[in-house]
Structures are given as structure tokens and as C-alpha cells.
């Protein structure tokens, strides 16, 4: 797991699996952990990383309900989970889905965990809206399209945008929601990207605003071509691996 400080109040850890990011946000004497790394040793070291940096984690936030973003309770078992109303509804409507997908991953790669994943009732946060952390507020924006749920989190005093599974430098847009909703989310993210010093995608290393804006343009062009041409749409030049072509084929079936 790689960890980097983007600001005195922001640390990003990137998992060795899927390059899933986990972001620690601090204000005053409180900190939130947004999303999670994937592997047990990464989750074990996360509390020590937070303590060493002076981040007292009092809560968890999840950008959406995909299982690889919900593992923070392994690191901070007493911390309550907050998420968008759409994400809370997805967790209630599909009980046990995250745990099942986690077991499938662990079985495939022979991963052992200390206990089953516990996801007690999540606190529903109004999106769009704000949530307090210490003496400041995080700004929440809806971010659906990748899935039917989700939120992006703007950290105004640090100029950091945590955008969930959007603007990834390693993964093309993956549709479990709709292309139209995904494009609408890109429209909402664009002015925040223009203001940001750093953008934290759900998968891949943190970006500066110039690189994130370029990815946003690429993703918008890809999705528009996908809607018009289906499987014939061209993938972004830097994201044409065999795995990204597999994701593209699944996207084409969805649209």
C-alpha cells in the first residue's frame, strides 16, 4: 500500500489490489476515513498510519456500495458508517451483497480475514448537502452512473475532490448504472475539478487538475461514442488493456 499526503489534513492510501484508494480527512480533532484499501495487511496498518499522522478517525464515509470501498470497519470497527441516501438504500435493498462479493474475491485469491465483514445500518447523508468534520464541512455531490448510487466529496479548505469510481487513470468508465447518469455526474464534477488542487479517483493514484480534466474529457467522449456506436466506440488511448476491453464489451451490452 502506498500512502501520500496531499495536504496537512489529507492523506491518500492506495491499495495493491485494483489500486483502490482510501482517503483520510482531518479537521480539528476529528477525522473521517473515506472508502478503504482491500488487503488485510493494508487494513491492519491503516490505524497506525492515521495515529502517526495525528488523525483521530471518528467515522467512515463510503462513496458508493461496491464491496471494495466498504472495508473500513476492519480498520476502525467502532466507527459509524455514513453514505448517500442512495447508497444506504442499495445496502438495504441488496443485503449481504458486499459480503458475498468479498467472499468470492477472498476465495479466488486465498485471502484470509480475521472475521466476516460487519456492515451495521449506515447513517444516511443528504446529497447534495454537507457533513461536519471537526470545525469544517465537507460538501457532498451526487455521483451515480457507475452504479445507481454514490456521492463525491469536496474538501474545500484543502482543494481536494474525492470522486469515487470516476476520473480513473487506470480504468475506463464502468457502467453498472446508465451512460446518461454517468455523463451527468461528469458535468457536476467538472467545475470542482477546475477548482481542485488534487483529485482522488476510486482507482488509481491521485491526480492534479490538469490530468483529471483531460481524463474527464476522454471519459465524456468515450461515453458519448458508446451511446452512439456501442461496441464500436474507441477506448481512451492510455486505457486499452485486455481488462479494459473486457469492461468495454460489458458496457456495450448494457447500452
PEWO-V870797 format. One record per backbone hydrogen bond with DSSP energy under -0.5 kcal/mol. NH is the residue of the N-H (numbers start at 1). CO is the residue of the C=O. E is the energy in kcal/mol with one decimal. If there is no record, write none. Layout:
BEGIN
NH,CO,E ; NH,CO,E
END
This chain:
BEGIN
2,14,-1.9 ; 4,12,-2.4 ; 6,4,-0.6 ; 6,10,-1.9 ; 7,10,-1.5 ; 10,7,-1.7 ; 11,24,-2.1 ; 12,4,-2.9 ; 13,22,-3.2 ; 14,2,-3.2 ; 15,13,-0.5 ; 15,20,-3.1 ; 20,17,-1.8 ; 21,202,-1.9 ; 22,13,-2.5 ; 23,34,-2.2 ; 24,11,-3.2 ; 25,23,-0.5 ; 25,32,-2.5 ; 26,9,-2.3 ; 27,30,-2.6 ; 30,27,-2.1 ; 31,56,-1.7 ; 32,25,-2.4 ; 33,59,-2.1 ; 34,23,-3.4 ; 34,32,-0.6 ; 35,33,-0.6 ; 35,61,-3.1 ; 36,21,-0.5 ; 43,39,-2.2 ; 44,40,-2.3 ; 45,41,-1.6 ; 46,42,-1.0 ; 47,43,-0.6 ; 49,45,-2.2 ; 50,46,-2.5 ; 51,47,-2.8 ; 52,48,-2.7 ; 53,49,-1.5 ; 54,50,-0.5 ; 54,51,-1.2 ; 55,50,-3.2 ; 56,54,-0.7 ; 57,55,-1.0 ; 58,31,-2.9 ; 59,31,-0.9 ; 60,80,-3.1 ; 61,33,-2.6 ; 62,82,-1.8 ; 69,66,-2.0 ; 70,67,-1.8 ; 73,70,-0.5 ; 74,71,-1.8 ; 75,71,-0.6 ; 75,72,-0.8 ; 76,72,-2.6 ; 79,76,-1.5 ; 80,58,-0.6 ; 82,60,-2.8 ; 83,123,-2.2 ; 84,62,-0.5 ; 85,125,-1.1 ; 88,84,-2.6 ; 89,85,-2.3 ; 90,86,-1.8 ; 91,87,-2.4 ; 92,88,-2.1 ; 93,89,-2.9 ; 94,90,-1.8 ; 95,92,-0.7 ; 97,94,-1.9 ; 100,96,-2.5 ; 101,97,-2.6 ; 102,98,-2.4 ; 103,99,-2.4 ; 104,100,-2.2 ; 105,101,-2.2 ; 106,102,-2.8 ; 107,103,-2.8 ; 108,104,-2.1 ; 109,105,-2.0 ; 110,106,-0.7 ; 110,107,-0.5 ; 111,106,-2.2 ; 119,117,-0.5 ; 123,81,-3.2 ; 125,83,-2.9 ; 128,140,-0.6 ; 129,140,-1.7 ; 131,138,-2.0 ; 133,136,-2.8 ; 136,133,-2.2 ; 138,131,-3.0 ; 139,154,-2.4 ; 140,129,-3.2 ; 141,152,-2.5 ; 143,150,-1.9 ; 145,147,-3.4 ; 151,63,-2.1 ; 152,141,-3.0 ; 153,162,-3.4 ; 154,139,-3.1 ; 155,153,-0.5 ; 155,160,-3.2 ; 156,154,-0.8 ; 158,155,-1.0 ; 159,155,-1.3 ; 160,155,-1.6 ; 161,198,-2.2 ; 162,153,-3.2 ; 162,160,-0.5 ; 163,161,-0.7 ; 163,200,-2.0 ; 166,164,-2.2 ; 170,203,-0.6 ; 175,173,-0.6 ; 176,146,-2.4 ; 176,174,-0.8 ; 177,145,-1.6 ; 182,178,-2.2 ; 183,179,-2.6 ; 184,180,-2.0 ; 185,181,-2.1 ; 186,182,-2.2 ; 187,183,-2.0 ; 188,184,-1.8 ; 189,185,-2.4 ; 190,186,-1.8 ; 191,187,-0.6 ; 192,188,-0.5 ; 192,189,-0.5 ; 193,189,-2.6 ; 194,190,-2.0 ; 195,191,-1.0 ; 196,192,-1.5 ; 197,159,-3.2 ; 198,159,-2.1 ; 199,207,-2.6 ; 200,161,-3.5 ; 201,199,-0.7 ; 202,164,-2.8 ; 204,19,-2.6 ; 207,199,-3.1 ; 212,208,-2.5 ; 213,209,-2.4 ; 214,210,-1.8 ; 215,211,-2.2 ; 216,212,-2.5 ; 217,213,-2.1 ; 218,214,-2.2 ; 219,215,-3.0 ; 220,216,-2.4 ; 221,217,-2.4 ; 222,218,-2.5 ; 223,219,-2.5 ; 224,220,-2.5 ; 225,221,-2.1 ; 226,222,-2.5 ; 227,223,-2.4 ; 228,224,-1.7 ; 229,225,-3.8 ; 230,226,-2.1 ; 232,229,-1.9 ; 233,230,-2.1 ; 239,236,-2.0 ; 245,241,-2.1 ; 246,242,-1.7 ; 247,243,-2.2 ; 248,244,-2.3 ; 249,245,-2.2 ; 250,246,-1.9 ; 251,247,-2.5 ; 252,248,-2.7 ; 253,249,-1.6 ; 254,250,-1.5 ; 255,251,-2.0
END
